[in-house]
Amino acid sequence: RLGDYMIEAAYSALHEGEVVVYMDAAAQKREKGVVMIIERLQKLSVQVYLVINTIDKIHPNDLLEQIDDFNAQMDFAQIIPISATQGNNFETLMSELEKSMPSGPQYFPEDQITDHPEYFVVSELIREKILQLTRDEVPHSVAVVIDSMKRKPDEKVQIQATIIIERDSQKGIIIGKGGSMLKKIGTQARKDIEKLLGDKVYLELWVKVQKDWRDKQVYLTDFGYRKEDY
């Protein structure tokens, strides 16, 4: 159900932007779902840019073959090969997208970096550290729920959050020997949260197993994945 949610959220966004960027990886085998995606993109009235990433991991001749293959499937506004890790062609991509953006009013203050509530960004910062530190040991079956976030009299922001995983084995990995991994996750996340909030933060983390939460709508709703969002 989580996979279905993510797909529908992505498709719904196709009709809300001035430009659509479709990214594929040069260094991997072409997935069957690409045909279905291309069919959806062909129906759009806005410009569609194809960005081919990971060009640092492929021979130039193989890259040209992929570009020719994509050109045969659809008339893209542009095809821009990039390497996100090395920065190749990134400025070109940004420049071309900027040209396609219509001028408009300034809806938000210059110092506002997101329109998401702070608790959402805080949960994502914690989740980011989990994925970075555990790598392939814990797949993307991790959710982070902010239980409370309040300012204490000593001016510290006290945050209590629960890390949700699907299996008991994942719980052991996230907690680590003697709580070492959970402490590392909390320390790194706290530093980023303090930068975000501009205040000292006291962060408490718990880990909870909720079997098969990604396939149960009641848990998806509880964890913030709501159908009305798209």
N, C-alpha and C positions, 0 to 999 in steps of 0.2 A: 504493500500500500504506500510506503514511503517513496518507492521508485515511481509509482503512478503519480503521486503528488508532485514530485520534482519535474516529471515530464510535462504534466499539465501546466504547472507554473511557468515553465520555460516557453511552451507554445503560446500561452496567453500573453506573454510579454512581446511576442512578435508584432502585435497590433498596436503597441503603445509607443514605439520609438520612431525617430526620424530615419535611423539607419539600423540595419541588422548586421552583426558580425558573426559569421559562422567559422568556428575554429576547429581544425583537425590537426592531428599529429602526423608529421612526415615519417617518423620512425616506427610506425606500427602498421599492422595489417588492417586493411580497410574493413570496417564493420558492416554487417548486413543492414543495420538501421540507417546507414547513410542515404540509401535510396529513398526511404520514407521521409527523411529530413529534407532532402533536395526537393521532393515533390511539394512539401509544404512551403519551402522558400520560393518556389517558382510562382506561387499564387499571390505573393506579396506585391504591393504597389510601391514600396520604398526600395532604396538601393541596398543591395546585399553584397557585403565584402567577404571574401574568403581569406582567412588567415591560416597559413600552414605553419605550425609551430615545430620545434625540435629539429630545425634544419641542420644544426650542428652534429646530428647523429646519422646523417644520410649523405650518400655521394651525390654531387650535383646532377649527374646524369639521371639518377633515380628520381630526384626532385622534379626535373623537367618532365619525366614521364607522368608523374602524379599531377602536375599542373595541366598537361595536355588532357589527361583523363577527366579532370574536373571541368575543364573548358568544354569538353564534349557533352557534359551533363547539363550545364546551365551557363547562361550569360551573366557572369558576375560583374559588378561595377568595377572591381579590381581584385586581383589575386596578389596577396602580399605575403611572401615567405618571411618568417621571423625566427629568432631564437630568444625565448624569454629569459633564459639563464644568462646568455652572453650579450643580450641587448641588440643583436643584429636586426636592423630595419625597424626597430621599435619607434624611433623618431619619425620615420616615414609613415608608419601606421597612424600615429597620433596626428600628424600633420594632415593626412588625407581625411581622417574622421572629422577633424576640426573644420575643414572646408565644407563638409556636408551638414554641419550643424547650423540650423537657422538661428539668427539673433533673437533674443527674447528678454523679458524683464528678469531682474535678479530676485528670485523667489525667496532665497535664504541669505542670512548674514554671511559675510566673507569668511568668518572664523568658524562657521558651522560645517563640519565635515561629513555629517550624515543626517538623514531624517528619521533614522531608527531610534527608538528609546534607548537610554543608556543601559538598561538591564539586558537588552538584546545583544548589544555590542560586548558587554562584559561576559555574557555566556559564550559568545563566539571566540573571545580571546582565550578563555579557559579551554574550550574545545580545540582550538588551534594548537595549544601546547600539548594536549593529549596526543593529537595526531603526529605532531613533529617528534615527540620524544619516544613514542611507542612504535612508530612506523607501521610495518606490515603486521605486527603482532596483534594489533587491535584494528579491525577494519572500520569502515565508516558507520558502524552501528552504535555510535556514541551520541548521546544527547546530554545537554547540560541545562539544568533548570535552576534559575535563581530563586531561592526560597525567601530571602529577605535581603534588603539593601537599605541601610539607614545610617544616618550620621550620629555618632556618639558625642557626649559632652566634651570629650577631649579632642574634638574636631576630626577624629579618624572616621572613615567610612567603613562600617562593618558589613561584610557581605557573606552570606551563607548560601552555598550552592551544592546541588546534588548531581553527581555524574551518573548517568543511566547507561548500563550496558546490558547485553542480552544473555551472556553466559557466565557461569561461575569462574571459568578459567580466565576470562577477561578481567574479572575483578582482581584476581591475584596479580596480574600483570600491571594494572593501573596502580594498585597500592604499593607493590614492590616489596622487597625484603625489608622488614622492619619499618615499612611505610616510606621507604626512600624515594620511590617513584612519585608517590602522591605529593610528597614534600617538594620535589623538584618541579612538578607541574604547578603547584601553588605558588612557589617562589617566582618562577618565570612569568606566570600569568599576573601576579600581583604587581610586578614592575610595569607591565604594559597598562594595567588598569589604572595605576597611579598617574601615568602619563596622560591617559584619557581624561580622568576626572580632575587632575591637578591637585589631588589631596592624598594624604597618607591613607593606606587601605589595610584593614585587617580582614584576611580572607580565610574562611573555613570551608573545607571540602569534605563531602561524604560520597561514598560509592554505593550504588544500589543496583541489584540485578532485577531486570524486568524482562522475563523471557518473551521473545518474539514481539517486542514492542513495535517494531517497524511494520508489522502486518496487522495491527489492531487499531482501528480508527479512534477508539476512546483514548488510547495513549498518545496517538499522533496529535489529537486535539489538545490534550493536557500539556504536551511539550511544545505547543505553538505552531504546529503544522495544520492550519485550518483551511478548508476548501474555499471559504469566502474570501481568502486572500487573493485568489485569482478568479 
